Amino acid sequence: MKHLWQTTIVLLLLLSACTNTVNPAITPTGEPSPDVLPTPRIETTPMPDASQTVLDYLEKWNESDYTGMYAMLSPTSRDAVSEEDFSKAHTDAAVSLSLNGMDYGILTALVNANSAKVGYKVVFETVFFGSLVRQMEMELIASEGKWLIQWDSGLIMPELSGGKKLALSLTPPSRGVIYDNDGDVIANQTEAIAIGVVPNEIGEGQEGNLAAILAVMTGIPANIIRDSIYSGGGAYVPIGEVSLQTYEARASYLNSFTGVAINPYTSRYYFNGGVSPQVIGYLLSISPEQYEEFRRKGYAGDEKIGAAGIEKWGEEYLRGRPAADLYVVNADGTYDTAVGKSEAEPAYNIYTTIDKDFQILVQKALLGFTGAIVVLERDTGRVLAMASSPNFDPNYFTPQNYNSQWALQDLVTDDGRPLWNRAAQSAYPLGSVFKLVTTAAALESGLFTPTSRYDCVSQYTELPGFVGNDWTYDKELPPSGNLTLVEGIMRSCNPWFYHLGLELYRQMGDAYLADWAREFGFGSATGIDAVAEEVGQINNPTSEGAAVQMGIGQGDMLVTPLQVANMLAAIGNGGTLYRPQVIEKITNIDGEIIDQFQPEVLNEIPVSDETLDAIKLGMEAVVRDQRGTAYRRFLGMRAPVYGKTGTATTSVEDPHSWFAGFTDGNNPDRPDIAIAVILEYAGDGSQYAAPVFRRVVEAYFSGEVYTQFWWEWDIYVTRTPEPDTE
């Protein structure tokens, strides 16, 4: 056995000697021979580019990623400054610089095995001081295959080395003025008087006279002031605010009453207790969450800023630019050096399209109701009035106003949401006003003509499984009978328009009527500046039942009063849909126009003159024909008015009351207007919305109102509206 083992060894040696391999240490399989060790291999990770490390650091700085920056510091640097203090140092510098952004680049790089010095340039883009350029040098050390930064405060700016800081001093200009379209002041920085009463200190029997003088001064109806006095008990009751000039004109008479509290203040003042306050807006203090953002925009942090409406939209115009001085101060707070200086720039002024005196009358027309009114210049889209009720006094947002502490809490917690602009932010079913769109779609389809006829019965039963009542059925009146399409508008015949909705759906497709609604501006934003708006909702009907409902403006349709007024303006002006605008112009302190707003066309509605003429005939008959749904409300009305009633049913309460229309006087001295009125849960459009519409027209053309509402004791002295018994 041993011999055989020895023979095998010899044979293996001979075979090995006879091979021609170049490397005897490699076996035929490519694996190392077990009796030969491989050459040791040492792998090393190359250091990253030091310059790139600096660029990464600067990019994080530009993004305000202070946590990421801090993670790039060396251990000794992190021992010297906490992350909180590091972040604060950069935040404070950004705020003091009014930093908008940074640009940067590498200048030099000196790299050794364990250390590096990288020179770089930073350009600070600032609000007040333009571009501030600094050249700096950053030291880095190698640690575990990466570069770490040796930080000190001089890496923010060379001037800040040794713990120095920046200090910014601002001197803001006066806030700009907001005017109406005639140059009357709506909001300004001025001296004002907060007026209130202590009821139990008023002389016996003097409540009525006191309410009368306060009504003259504040514009608040006397009956409302009396109610406040009688319900106030012994506590202080805020009444309102007036300008110093208004107070001084009647001070001697007012001071003859006991129980009156006078509290002067100087601040942003909104005249007449707020002219279209949901549009104009108000000011609020900068919140803690907004503080850094606004400081970097160049605010001192203690200013009031626009929080809503034009005050918010026009903040950059109205605030001006403060005078600014930037200093370096030592650690002990002493002055070191000046870094930058800029002069103040006066604020711009904003002129609105609103007619102040007219707006006040429109607001009063809504007293006692929840709802909205929009009045547009028919041929331009300018907003002459936009009122939402309940209303509010924007002066209550001024802390200097003594009345604020009494009234502000009630204002912000009011279930009526007075801060909400129902004219543009609330969307409602349109009801029968939508029949104007249905008429346009029907006539343009070629299926119907203005003289097409339909028997307007009390109940619509044309669609199996669906029964729709006419308004005459609900009021237990005789049906309207056989009507042309134009007469259908006049009588607001539901069965006629149920029929149209069904036929258009069957013969023209499910999108046809909805597309016409979109042509008139429904379902999309109007694009109005400075005013927050709701888009509303126009869906294609998905069934014959939905199509029937859409024909009369019901179903899932939602529109805003602003959209409705704009639609009526387009009908009245020949088919041009304008972008509503509330900003007329912006001027500098010298009165020079910086920006002038011009009428802007949104859409030329593809509707024929013949179709518009037919719609106008129907709308004229609504107010002029004895059978018209609003005839009684416009008796004796001299202005050429075209209108349409609307009653939009709701699922929870009484229907919304609509009336919308336009004038067609063609008076170059008094441009024609389009108006939309909605009164929430007020009943039929002819009962309440139509008389409110009439008052708006009277106020516009005469500057006063002379027709008393049937629910009023006197003009602007309302009782709780009751069903019409005429």
Order of alpha helices (4+ residues) and beta strands (2+ residues): alpha-alpha-alpha-alpha-alpha-beta-beta-beta-beta-beta-beta-beta-alpha-alpha-beta-alpha-beta-alpha-beta-alpha-beta-alpha-alpha-beta-beta-beta-alpha-beta-beta-alpha-alpha-alpha-beta-beta-beta-alpha-beta-alpha-alpha-alpha-alpha-alpha-beta-beta-beta-beta-alpha-beta-beta-beta-alpha-beta-beta
